Amino acid sequence: MPGLGTSFGRGGATTFQQDLQNADCIVIQGSNMAECHPVGFQWVMEAKRRGAKIIHVDPRFTRTSAVADVHVPLRAGSDIVFLGALVNHVLQNELDFREYVVAYTNASAILRDDYADPEDLDGLFSGFDKDNRTYDHTTWAYEDAEAAAAAGDRQDHPGDDHPGDHGGEQHGETARSESYGSGGATMRAKPHHDPTLQHPRCVYQVLKRHFARYTPELVQDVCGVPPELFAEVADAVTRNSGRERTTAFCYAVGWTQHTVGAQYIRTASILQSLLGNIGRPGGGILALRGHASIQGSTDIPTLFNILPGYIPMPHAEKHLDLDRFVAEDSGKTGFWGNMRAYTVSLLKAYWGEHATATNDYCFDYLPRITGNHGTYDTVMRQIKGECKGYFVVGENPAVGSANAKMQRLGMANLDWLVVRDFQLIESATFWKDGPEIETGELTTEEIATEVFFLPAAAHTEKDGSFTNTQRLLQWHHKAVEPPGEARSELWFYYHLGKIIREKLAGSTDVRDRPLLDLAWDYGEEGPLAEPSADLVLAEINGSGPDGPLSSYTELKDDGSTSSGCWIYCGVRAEGVNQAARRKPGKEQTWVAPEWGWAWPANRRILYNRASADPDGNPWSERKRYVWWDAEEEKWTGADVPDFEPTKRPDYEPPVDARAQDGIGGAEPFIMQTDGRAWLFAPAGLADGPMPTHYEPFESPVDNALYGQRENPTREAYDRPDNRYNPAGSDVFPFVFTTYRLTEHHTAGGMSRTLPYLSELQPEFFCEVSPALAEQRGLEHMGWATIVSARTAIEARVLVTERMKPLRVRGRIIHQVGLPYHWGPNGLSTGDAANELLSVVLDPNVHIQEAKAATCDIRPGRRPRGPGLLTFMDDYRRRAGVPEEGP
């Protein structure tokens, strides 16, 4: 979210899948789109049929590579160098879309004179606190403009017995960066500009200096990509961008699951902004979400640090009342300036008639965060004995999370565990057949955790909505009743809430009021007393004095409106379920506005005001999309304008204008306080205002650019149950990366139990090159043992040319590919790839580094039982890994 959010103002995909057909070039990087998003990939193939050039940048040659025009194999974890070199190529050769850049980005903004770059500080930005491994971002601000806090105050990890990594540094949470899913980081004033882009401290010149060393030669040295292959990509991307042509980028978790994941996306955002590809047909950045409602799970979050619509969760130490909360987090200009209306409407949706002006609309009822309460921190609290109970819903952490052993150790230390799933997944049975039972590290009789397995309903057995990869809400109707005792999540939480409220009825304890005062009536339908999903959607949409609302612009801060998620306001406009629309494509335009409903306001391409020039005219007839109709005095075109419909292109905001009134008629990025795309992010990210190459935390090589090897703000937990491979270790000389297959789904709970899918992919395997197979004595279809400092796993060997050895930093680097779908339960069984991974996290969103780590690989099967522990002791001793941690 923060990669796109700080760049443009919203964390969702800037475009939609069908629009890929209009691209002149498509770069797919950080994704195997053909295999992992096969339905959407049809539009890539349509673009190719129309003449577009398709480029796939990936460590492996995959099904996407097979139909691409160009495949670029690169070392896992080196993408910022590759993308940064594309940025440098554009800047050094002045290939940017200059009119777009000057008008619509902050390239001309002037920075403070005390900003210092990693080029000046050997890999660090100014403001670094080495003791706490955090940045004071003050010096990143515009000249004479104060920025709001970049990512919230950092707090210690109470669940970590060994703070820091290899030295006892502290680390902490950065809650606020997640809130940039819909509304960029706040600046207290707009910057001074030099439209000539010549001022030495303007963003354009700072950017140029920052990326100057990102050359084709560096790409070859760090990524392993030959200069001629890089030149082919650079030429294709730049030739297919500008006034008449557009290039699109597509990415997935291959970019996000890194300690610098947000900055991968930032680099692509900078490139696309320089080339004028944002807000225009055939352009943009498509954030590919892996399955049905990943986007929805952040919009209406399952995350600890945001509320629906990306409103930040209040902090216990800072947000004592609603006014202070809003004053600190809302922008002065841009639509985020209406944060009070969004927040009050949410509180009214939660507590209805109980939320009034006299009690601050029940703002005190909201929970407060005190630090990092993310999933990995929670697991460490379990191990420490501080977290007593756990709900596992739609997840399988026993095999599906990084350092799966740590997950099992945490669950084994609970008082109770609730698992809701279709099958008895590994997280429900770890206490009797987990790997630690076999090794003797745990015994069933000594695990006190009481496990409750509750069968879940499938999506065909319940009504509801999915929010897919392009912010599109689509309604699914129940086909059949769930069997037996299986129930939907809506049923489970609704009835759990009813039971709790019944038990608390009559309580006079003030702490029970938030539960008792909840608006908790969604009707009950059918033989199972299923709550009405349509009534839930109606609450999410919101209402006012005259009934259902049609747009978030109707929300008020006086308590007269309610909305459970302000960015979804309009999904039930006029009382009609807009997400359930299924108008055939032949009966509407190619944009298909009557198929489902996209947030916000059913806009399919975000920032589409940028598809017209500052005067409101299309940049070209070929790329015509949204424009100003002078006769009608309004914005019109193929899509819902992502702009106030009657705001003239020549509108200049008054000095004291607030919220949307402070956005000029030629400023398309309406969620940003300055209305522009950010090439340089003066606020919003914990690890820097611009992307910088750092090596993965576990890497076989040093940093070719700086003495600072890894992301200095990474979140690392060096402890006995989370040991790390030493950097550059000869004992762990190879790189491994994890990925998914079409035939299996996530951690395998939905696919390894099905005969036909298990037959298609019957066994866990590893992909290795012929050269690595020869070097290590690995036989095709034989067994291999893959080892990290955490543990060892075994897999069948797939010797394939798809894994290409690369020359990096003067040596040959071999990479091992591991699909992550397996575990010991089901029909198709095998070790879990996530056993190998450590917990080391991106500082912005606390996501694990799962796409680049180091390992050893050797022929044969791994040891069993206690022999595995002896085997690992020998590996750690030879690698110099402390047996008991620091």
Secondary structure, 3 states (H helix, E strand, C coil): CHHHHHHHCECCCCCCHHHHHHCCEEEEECCCHHHHCCCCHHHHHHHHHCCCEEEEECCECCHHHHHCCEEECCCCCCHHHHHHHHHHHHHHCCCCCHHHHHHHECCCEEECCCCCCHHHHCCCCCCEECCCCEECHHHHCECCCCECCCCCCCCCCCCCCCCCCCCCCCCCCCHHHHHHHECCCCECCCCCECCCCCCCCEHHHHHHHHCCCCCHHHHHHHHCCCHHHHHHHHHHHHHCCCCCCCEEEEECHHHHCCCCHHHHHHHHHHHHHHCCCCCCCCCCEEECCCCCCCCHHHHCCCCCCEEHHHEECCECCCCCCHHHHHHHHCCCECHHHHHHHHHHHHHHHHHHHHCCHHHHHHHHHCCCECCCCCHHHHHHHHHHCCCCEEEEECCCHHHHCCCHHHHHHHHCCCCEEEEEECCCCHHHHHHHHCHHHHHCCCCHHHCCCEEEEEEECCHHHCCEEEECCCCEEEEECCCCCCCCCCECHHHHHHHHHHHHHHHHCCCCCHHHHHHHCCCCCCCCECCCCECCHHHHHHHHHCEECCEECCCHHHCCCCCCCECCCHHHCCCCHHHCCHHHCECCHHHCCCCCCCECEECCCCCCCCCHHHHECCCCCECCCCCCCEEEECCCCEEEECCCCCCCCCCCCCCCCCCCCCEHHHCCCCCCCCCCCCCCECCCCCCCCCCCCCCCCCCCCCCCCCCCCCCCCCCCCCEECCCCCCCCCCCCCCCCCEEEEEECCCCCCCCCCCCCCCHHHHHHCCCCEEEECHHHHHHHCCCCCCEEEEECCCCEEEEEEEECCCECCEEECCEEECEEEEECCCCCCCCCCCCCHHHCCCCEECCCCCCECCCCEEEEEEECCCCCCHHHHHHHHHHHHHHCCCCCCC
